[in-house]
Amino acid sequence: AFAAPAEIHKEPEEEDAIALQCIDMMLYFGIPSFVRFLISAASEAYGFLAPRTVQSERCRLQLIKASMLSADWDDSIEQIHELFKTASDRLQEAYVLLGECHYRKATAAGTRTSAAFAPALEAFGDALAFFGEGDSRMGGQLPQTQPARKVGDPVLHLRVASIYYMLAEESGFADAEAMEKAVEHYKRSLELAQTAEAWRNAGICQYRQACLLNRDLDGSDNMRRRQGLLRDALRFFTEANMLDRGRPQVNAWLVTCSVELGMVQVAKQTLRQVLRCRTDLDYASAFELAGVLLRFSDERRAAQGERGVLVLDGRYASEAIALARIALERQDSGQAHLVLAQALAVQGELAAAVEEFCAAVERLDGDTARQDEAMQAGRECARRLVGEPRYAVLLEEAAVAAEAARRGPAPVDEDDALGA
């Protein structure tokens, strides 16, 4: 026979119920130091809580939460493992807290790799393995229906989804299984609570999956699947925008999907909203959107069937220029200078384009392929500037400076140094 729950899970004394509610309120208002004092020192010296209550699962979880509020992740993790050893490891909440500790610890360390978050994913997986509410197996019976297996915390699913997204990102979004799991957990989070974060991240996953597929408009199943993923992403971003109208990042993704689907007027209208909130736009969003707009404004970059339908010379060139300049305001990046130069060239502003190509060549140190791309495009623009040889000279000077930077400082001859 199975052990009774009371034999496994230590319960507090009934007369301590009000005191425990007070401790819960202290945790709610973020006062961890008083929690430790009341459970440990005050209970031992003044009998604030009965010894049985102090050893109960509820009190021990309160002490764990107090350590977490103090951002002492190592102590919290140690307490949870001690709870598993001395009491019971059949506590779903403890696994959720363990996962959160590992997640926050990895985040605080600044290591944004899936390996650093692996312990968190394992703990969250253990929490999700518990039977859901209403599952007939909780009463020791055979399952009558498929268990719901829902945990009533949308943040838990957001955490799991973000780790799977890291896995996919590290593979260049080629890991389809990781992407599908990320989308699954974002959707499970949305079943519990509608949040702009979950809608937006689910949309990003769908968009990244679409980007892995061939872009040709050839009527194939591949094309239809890609268009379906883009429409799903657009719907998710629309839902996110309904819940969060303040951040331009959501609108930036709406623009991206609208451009990919050929919804020109929707894209331009939404772009105006993005540019209206330019002060809140971050570098990554501005740079990626500028690159997308550039690609759909240059027919030389068009895939099969895209020219004249989705891609048209100059269609979004002015908007790409504006966004590339916003990106450069946030970060002086060689990549952003290159996108700005290419957009200016498409727009026909050749002199300004050559200057930006020079800036890109000088700043793309170490990326020889991009430097060569910038040099080739810059020389083409300089050739079109008839009667303006100084632009060709500027470009060659930038190339010489970049080559010198790659070689590094010349070695100093020891004899010459001693003679000096």
C-alpha positions in Angstrom: 0.0 0.0 0.0 1.1 3.5 -0.7 2.0 5.8 2.2 -0.6 8.3 3.4 0.0 11.9 2.4 0.4 12.9 6.1 3.3 10.5 6.5 5.2 12.1 3.6 4.2 15.8 3.8 4.8 17.4 7.2 1.9 19.8 8.0 2.1 22.8 10.5 0.1 23.1 13.7 -3.4 24.5 13.2 -2.9 27.2 15.8 -0.1 28.6 13.8 -2.3 29.3 10.8 -2.5 33.1 11.4 1.2 33.5 12.1 2.0 31.6 8.8 -0.4 34.0 6.9 1.5 36.9 8.3 4.8 35.4 7.1 3.3 34.9 3.6 2.3 38.6 3.6 5.9 39.6 4.5 7.1 37.6 1.5 4.5 39.2 -0.6 5.7 42.7 0.4 9.4 41.6 0.0 10.7 41.6 3.6 12.9 38.5 3.7 14.9 39.4 6.8 11.8 39.3 9.1 10.8 36.0 7.7 14.1 34.3 8.8 13.9 36.0 12.2 10.3 34.8 12.9 10.7 31.3 11.7 14.2 30.6 13.2 15.2 33.0 16.1 11.7 34.1 17.3 10.4 30.5 17.3 13.3 29.2 19.3 13.6 32.0 21.8 9.9 33.1 22.2 7.9 30.1 20.9 6.4 32.2 18.0 5.9 28.9 16.0 5.6 25.4 17.3 8.6 23.1 16.6 6.4 20.9 14.3 5.4 24.0 12.3 9.0 25.1 11.9 9.8 21.6 10.4 6.8 21.7 8.1 7.1 21.9 4.4 5.3 25.3 4.4 7.8 26.9 6.7 10.8 25.5 4.9 9.4 26.7 1.6 8.9 30.2 3.2 12.6 30.2 4.2 13.6 29.2 0.6 11.5 32.1 -0.8 13.1 34.5 1.7 16.6 33.5 0.4 15.3 33.9 -3.2 14.1 37.4 -2.3 17.6 38.2 -1.1 19.0 36.9 -4.4 21.0 34.3 -2.6 20.5 31.7 -5.3 23.2 29.2 -4.0 21.7 29.1 -0.5 18.2 28.7 -1.9 19.3 25.8 -4.1 21.0 24.2 -1.1 17.9 24.5 1.0 15.7 22.9 -1.7 18.0 19.9 -2.0 18.1 19.6 1.8 14.3 19.6 1.7 14.3 16.8 -0.8 16.7 14.7 1.3 15.1 15.2 4.8 11.4 15.6 3.9 10.0 14.8 0.5 10.8 15.3 -3.1 7.1 15.1 -4.1 6.7 18.9 -4.0 5.8 20.4 -7.3 6.3 24.0 -6.0 9.8 23.1 -4.8 10.8 22.1 -8.3 9.4 25.3 -9.7 11.4 27.3 -7.2 14.5 25.2 -7.9 14.2 25.9 -11.6 13.6 29.6 -11.0 16.8 29.7 -8.8 18.9 28.2 -11.5 17.3 30.5 -14.1 18.0 33.6 -12.1 21.5 32.5 -11.2 22.4 32.0 -14.9 20.8 35.3 -15.8 22.7 37.2 -13.1 26.0 35.6 -14.3 25.3 37.0 -17.8 25.8 33.7 -19.5 23.2 33.6 -22.2 23.9 30.0 -23.3 21.5 27.0 -23.2 24.2 25.0 -21.3 24.1 27.5 -18.4 20.3 27.2 -18.2 20.3 23.3 -18.5 19.8 22.8 -14.7 16.8 25.2 -14.8 15.3 23.3 -17.7 15.7 20.0 -15.9 13.9 21.3 -12.7 11.1 22.9 -14.7 10.7 19.6 -16.6 10.3 17.8 -13.2 7.7 20.3 -12.2 5.7 19.8 -15.4 5.9 16.1 -14.9 3.5 16.2 -12.0 -0.2 15.3 -12.7 -2.4 18.3 -13.6 -5.4 19.4 -11.6 -8.4 17.1 -12.1 -6.2 14.2 -13.2 -7.9 11.0 -11.9 -4.5 9.5 -11.1 -4.1 12.0 -8.2 -6.6 9.9 -6.3 -4.8 6.7 -7.1 -7.2 5.7 -9.9 -6.4 4.9 -13.5 -6.7 7.9 -15.9 -10.1 8.2 -17.4 -9.2 10.9 -19.9 -6.0 12.4 -21.2 -4.4 14.4 -18.3 -4.4 18.2 -18.7 -0.9 18.5 -17.3 -1.2 22.2 -16.8 0.7 24.1 -14.2 -1.2 27.3 -13.1 1.8 29.6 -13.6 2.3 31.1 -17.1 5.8 32.4 -16.1 7.0 28.7 -15.8 6.1 28.1 -19.4 7.7 31.4 -20.5 10.9 30.3 -18.8 10.9 26.9 -20.4 10.1 28.4 -23.8 12.9 30.9 -23.5 15.5 28.2 -22.9 14.3 26.2 -25.9 14.5 29.4 -27.9 18.2 29.7 -26.8 18.8 26.2 -28.0 17.3 27.0 -31.4 19.2 30.3 -31.6 22.5 28.5 -31.0 21.8 26.2 -33.9 21.1 29.2 -36.2 17.4 28.3 -35.8 18.0 25.0 -37.6 16.9 23.0 -34.6 13.3 22.5 -35.6 12.5 20.4 -32.5 13.7 23.1 -30.1 11.6 25.7 -32.0 8.5 23.6 -31.9 8.9 23.1 -28.1 9.4 26.8 -27.6 6.2 27.6 -29.5 4.3 24.8 -27.6 5.3 26.4 -24.2 4.5 29.9 -25.3 1.0 28.6 -26.3 0.6 26.8 -23.0 1.5 30.0 -21.2 -1.2 31.9 -23.3 -3.8 29.3 -22.3 -3.2 30.3 -18.7 -2.7 34.1 -19.1 -2.8 36.3 -22.2 0.5 38.3 -22.2 2.1 40.4 -24.8 5.5 38.8 -24.1 4.2 35.3 -24.9 2.4 36.4 -28.1 5.4 38.3 -29.3 7.9 35.5 -28.6 5.6 32.9 -30.2 5.4 35.1 -33.2 9.2 35.4 -33.3 9.5 31.6 -33.3 7.1 31.2 -36.2 8.9 33.9 -38.1 12.3 32.3 -37.5 10.9 28.9 -38.7 9.6 30.6 -41.9 13.0 32.1 -42.5 14.5 28.6 -42.7 12.4 27.7 -45.7 13.1 28.6 -49.4 11.8 32.0 -50.4 10.8 31.1 -54.0 7.2 32.0 -54.9 6.9 28.8 -57.1 3.5 27.5 -55.8 5.2 24.5 -54.0 4.2 23.0 -50.7 7.3 24.7 -49.2 6.0 28.1 -50.3 2.6 27.5 -48.8 4.1 26.3 -45.6 6.3 29.4 -45.4 3.3 31.7 -46.1 1.3 29.9 -43.4 4.0 30.4 -40.8 4.3 34.1 -41.7 0.5 34.5 -41.4 0.6 32.8 -38.0 3.4 35.1 -36.9 1.5 38.1 -38.1 -1.5 37.0 -36.1 0.6 36.5 -33.0 2.2 39.9 -33.3 -1.2 41.5 -33.8 -2.4 40.0 -30.5 0.8 41.2 -28.8 0.2 44.7 -30.1 -3.4 44.7 -28.8 -2.0 44.1 -25.3 1.1 46.3 -25.5 0.8 49.4 -27.7 3.6 51.2 -26.0 6.7 49.4 -27.2 7.8 49.9 -30.8 9.5 46.4 -30.9 6.1 44.7 -31.4 5.2 47.0 -34.2 8.6 46.4 -35.7 7.9 42.7 -36.0 4.4 43.5 -37.4 6.2 45.5 -40.1 8.6 42.6 -40.9 5.8 40.1 -41.4 3.7 42.6 -43.4 6.7 43.2 -45.7 7.3 39.5 -46.1 3.6 38.9 -47.0 3.5 41.8 -49.5 1.1 44.0 -47.4 2.7 47.2 -48.5 0.2 49.7 -47.1 -0.1 47.9 -43.8 3.7 47.8 -43.5 4.1 51.6 -44.3 1.3 52.6 -41.9 2.9 50.5 -39.1 6.3 51.8 -39.9 5.0 55.3 -39.2 4.0 54.1 -35.7 7.5 52.6 -35.2 9.3 55.8 -36.2 7.0 57.9 -34.0 8.3 55.9 -31.0 11.9 55.9 -32.2 13.4 56.9 -28.8 12.2 53.6 -27.4 13.6 51.5 -30.3 16.6 49.4 -29.4 19.6 48.7 -31.7 18.8 45.0 -32.5 15.2 45.8 -33.6 16.1 48.8 -35.7 19.0 47.0 -37.4 17.1 43.8 -38.2 14.1 45.8 -39.5 16.4 48.0 -41.6 17.9 44.9 -43.2 14.5 43.4 -44.0 13.3 46.7 -45.6 16.5 46.9 -47.6 16.2 43.4 -49.0 12.7 44.1 -50.3 13.8 47.4 -51.8 16.5 45.9 -54.0 15.4 43.7 -56.9 18.9 42.3 -57.2 18.3 40.4 -54.0 14.9 39.0 -55.1 14.2 35.3 -55.0 12.3 33.5 -57.8 8.9 35.1 -58.3 9.5 37.9 -55.8 10.6 40.7 -58.3 7.8 43.1 -58.9 5.5 41.3 -56.4 7.2 41.5 -53.1 10.5 43.2 -54.0 10.6 46.5 -55.9 13.5 48.8 -56.3 13.3 51.7 -53.7 10.0 50.5 -52.2 11.1 50.9 -48.6 14.5 52.5 -49.1 13.8 55.8 -47.3 12.4 53.8 -44.3 15.5 51.5 -44.3 17.7 54.6 -44.2 15.8 56.1 -41.2 16.0 52.8 -39.3 19.7 52.3 -40.0 20.4 55.8 -38.7 18.4 55.0 -35.5 20.5 51.8 -35.1 23.7 53.9 -35.5 22.5 56.3 -32.8 22.3 53.3 -30.4 25.6 51.6 -31.5 28.3 52.6 -33.9 28.3 49.3 -35.8 30.0 48.4 -39.1 27.0 46.2 -40.0 24.6 49.2 -39.5 26.9 51.4 -41.6 26.8 48.8 -44.4 23.0 48.5 -44.4 22.8 52.4 -44.4 25.2 52.6 -47.3 23.3 50.0 -49.4 20.0 51.7 -48.7 21.5 55.1 -49.8 22.8 53.5 -53.0 19.4 52.1 -53.8 17.9 55.5 -53.1 20.4 57.0 -55.6 22.3 59.1 -52.9 25.7 57.8 -54.2 28.0 60.3 -52.5 26.5 59.7 -49.1 26.6 55.9 -49.8 30.3 55.9 -50.6 31.0 57.7 -47.3 29.0 55.1 -45.4 30.8 52.3 -47.3 34.1 53.8 -46.1 32.8 53.8 -42.5 31.7 50.2 -42.8 35.0 49.0 -44.2 36.9 50.7 -41.3 34.6 49.3 -38.6 34.1 45.7 -40.0 37.5 44.7 -38.6 37.9 40.9 -38.8 35.0 40.3 -41.1 36.9 40.2 -44.4 33.9 38.9 -46.4 31.7 41.9 -45.3 34.6 44.3 -45.9 35.1 43.0 -49.4 31.3 43.3 -50.0 31.4 46.9 -48.8 34.5 47.7 -51.0 33.0 46.2 -54.1 29.7 48.1 -53.7 31.5 51.3 -52.8 33.7 51.1 -55.9 30.6 50.6 -58.0 29.0 53.8 -56.5 32.3 55.7 -56.9 32.4 54.8 -60.6 28.9 56.2 -61.1 30.0 59.6 -59.6 31.4 61.0 -62.8 33.8 63.9 -62.3 34.2 63.1 -58.5 37.4 61.1 -58.2 37.8 62.0 -54.5 35.2 59.5 -53.5 37.3 56.6 -55.1 40.3 57.9 -53.2 38.4 58.0 -49.9 37.3 54.4 -50.5 40.9 53.2 -51.2 42.2 55.0 -48.1 39.6 53.2 -46.0 40.7 49.9 -47.5 44.4 50.6 -46.7 43.5 51.6 -43.1 41.4 48.4 -42.7 44.3 46.3 -44.1 46.7 48.0 -41.7 44.4 47.3 -38.8 44.1 43.7 -39.7 47.9 43.3 -39.8 48.3 45.1 -36.4 51.3 47.2 -35.3 54.6 46.5 -37.0 57.1 44.5 -34.9 59.8 46.7 -33.3 63.4 45.8 -34.1 65.3 45.3 -30.9 68.6 46.8 -32.2 66.7 49.9 -33.4 64.9 50.2 -30.1 68.2 50.0 -28.1 69.9 52.5 -30.5 67.1 54.9 -29.9 
